[in-house]
Amino acid sequence: METSGWYGLYWYMKEQFGNFVLSLDWRISRREENSGVFIRIPAPDVADALKQADTLGHEIQIDPRGFDSVTNTEGHPLKITGAIYGLQAPSASTDVPIGAWNTYLMEVDGPRIRVMLNGQLVNDYQSSRQQTGYIALQAHDSVSRTQYRNLQVKKLP
């Protein structure tokens, strides 16, 4: 799957998830690509669904630049690959080669969200946000073309 278009989300609508393990491969073809994996977000039919996804759910960021559109600078720790966007920076290096497939493994159990990038733990976050919701992939802008494959989710008890 490849994202395209302007800012929006590709929601998985079959069911909502509380505690789960999500694994997926992703790759970008340019350093300027920007995307993310949203977890535990509200349905797309709520008022202002994209804002609600940002404020109630969690985005696991894919942006090697860590671009901050407010200051027009790069390197923002809360906006770089592996960050829980706007909430917690990654705890380890998340540099990835452009054009290579990368694997995210997310263990989401109660308030704890653990993110592994290519087998390395890069984020371990305790969330006070909602504990259930949908999963979605982000189409960030008209020039970002993030590719995804091998999406697998397993519910935890």
C-alpha positions as CSV (number, residue, x, y, z in Angstrom):
1,M,0.0,0.0,0.0
2,E,1.2,3.5,-0.7
3,T,-0.2,6.7,0.7
4,S,-1.1,9.5,-1.6
5,G,-3.1,12.7,-1.5
6,W,-3.4,15.4,1.0
7,Y,-3.6,15.2,4.8
8,G,-5.8,12.4,5.9
9,L,-6.0,8.9,7.4
10,Y,-6.6,5.4,6.1
11,W,-8.8,4.0,8.9
12,Y,-9.0,0.2,9.5
13,M,-12.7,0.1,10.3
14,K,-13.5,-3.6,10.9
15,E,-12.9,-3.2,14.7
16,Q,-11.4,-1.2,17.4
17,F,-8.4,-2.3,19.4
18,G,-7.5,-2.0,23.1
19,N,-4.5,-4.1,23.9
20,F,-2.6,-5.5,20.9
21,V,0.6,-6.0,19.0
22,L,0.9,-4.3,15.6
23,S,3.7,-5.1,13.2
24,L,4.2,-3.5,9.8
25,D,7.0,-2.7,7.3
26,W,7.3,0.8,5.9
27,R,9.7,2.6,3.6
28,I,10.2,6.1,2.2
29,S,11.8,7.1,-1.0
30,R,12.8,10.6,-0.1
31,R,14.1,12.2,3.1
32,E,11.2,14.6,3.0
33,E,8.6,11.9,3.3
34,N,6.3,12.3,6.3
35,S,3.7,9.8,7.6
36,G,2.7,8.0,10.8
37,V,0.8,5.1,12.2
38,F,-2.1,6.1,14.4
39,I,-3.4,3.9,17.1
40,R,-6.4,4.0,19.5
41,I,-8.1,6.8,17.6
42,P,-11.8,7.7,17.3
43,A,-13.9,6.7,14.3
44,P,-13.8,8.9,11.2
45,D,-17.4,10.0,11.6
46,V,-16.8,12.1,14.8
47,A,-16.7,15.8,14.4
48,D,-13.3,17.1,13.4
49,A,-12.0,13.5,13.1
50,L,-8.4,14.3,12.2
51,K,-8.0,16.7,15.2
52,Q,-9.6,14.1,17.4
53,A,-7.1,11.5,16.2
54,D,-4.3,13.8,17.1
55,T,-5.6,14.8,20.6
56,L,-7.2,11.5,21.8
57,G,-5.1,8.9,20.0
58,H,-1.4,8.3,19.4
59,E,0.7,8.7,16.3
60,I,3.9,6.7,15.9
61,Q,5.9,9.1,13.7
62,I,7.6,8.4,10.4
63,D,9.6,11.5,9.5
64,P,13.4,11.3,9.4
65,R,13.8,15.1,9.4
66,G,11.7,15.7,12.5
67,F,10.2,18.7,10.7
68,D,8.5,21.4,12.7
69,S,6.2,23.4,10.5
70,V,5.7,26.1,13.2
71,T,9.4,27.0,13.3
72,N,10.2,25.7,9.8
73,T,13.2,23.7,11.3
74,E,14.3,20.1,11.4
75,G,15.3,17.9,14.3
76,H,12.3,18.3,16.6
77,P,12.6,15.4,19.0
78,L,8.8,14.9,19.4
79,K,8.3,14.9,15.6
80,I,11.0,12.5,14.4
81,T,10.7,8.8,13.4
82,G,10.0,6.7,16.4
83,A,8.4,9.5,18.5
84,I,5.0,9.2,20.0
85,Y,4.1,12.4,18.1
86,G,4.0,15.5,20.4
87,L,4.2,13.3,23.5
88,Q,7.6,11.5,23.8
89,A,10.8,11.5,21.8
90,P,12.5,8.2,20.9
91,S,15.1,7.0,23.4
92,A,17.5,5.6,20.7
93,S,18.6,6.5,17.3
94,T,16.0,6.1,14.6
95,D,18.1,6.8,11.6
96,V,17.0,4.6,8.7
97,P,18.4,4.4,5.1
98,I,16.2,6.0,2.5
99,G,14.6,3.4,0.2
100,A,15.0,0.5,2.7
101,W,12.2,-1.4,4.3
102,N,11.9,-0.8,8.0
103,T,9.8,-2.7,10.6
104,Y,7.7,-1.2,13.4
105,L,6.5,-3.5,16.2
106,M,4.2,-1.8,18.6
107,E,3.1,-3.5,21.8
108,V,0.1,-1.6,23.2
109,D,-1.0,-2.9,26.6
110,G,-3.0,-0.8,29.0
111,P,-1.4,2.6,29.3
112,R,2.0,1.3,28.0
113,I,3.0,1.8,24.4
114,R,6.3,0.2,23.3
115,V,7.7,0.9,19.9
116,M,10.5,-1.2,18.3
117,L,12.1,-0.1,15.1
118,N,14.0,-2.8,13.2
119,G,14.3,-4.8,16.4
120,Q,15.5,-2.0,18.7
121,L,13.3,-0.5,21.4
122,V,13.0,3.2,20.5
123,N,10.1,4.3,22.7
124,D,8.4,3.1,25.9
125,Y,5.6,5.5,26.8
126,Q,2.9,5.5,29.6
127,S,-0.2,7.2,28.1
128,S,-3.1,8.9,29.9
129,R,-5.1,9.0,26.6
130,Q,-7.9,6.7,25.6
131,Q,-7.2,3.0,25.9
132,T,-9.1,1.7,22.8
133,G,-9.8,2.9,19.3
134,Y,-9.1,2.4,15.6
135,I,-5.8,2.0,13.8
136,A,-5.0,4.2,10.8
137,L,-2.1,5.1,8.4
138,Q,-1.4,8.7,7.6
139,A,-1.4,10.3,4.2
140,H,0.5,13.5,5.3
141,D,0.8,15.6,2.1
142,S,0.6,15.6,-1.6
143,V,4.3,14.7,-2.2
144,S,4.8,12.1,0.6
145,R,4.5,8.5,-0.7
146,T,5.1,6.2,2.2
147,Q,4.8,2.5,1.4
148,Y,3.5,-0.1,3.8
149,R,3.4,-3.9,3.7
150,N,2.9,-6.9,6.0
151,L,0.5,-5.3,8.4
152,Q,-0.4,-7.7,11.2
153,V,-2.3,-7.1,14.4
154,K,-2.8,-9.5,17.2
155,K,-5.2,-8.8,20.1
156,L,-3.8,-9.2,23.6
157,P,-6.0,-10.5,26.5
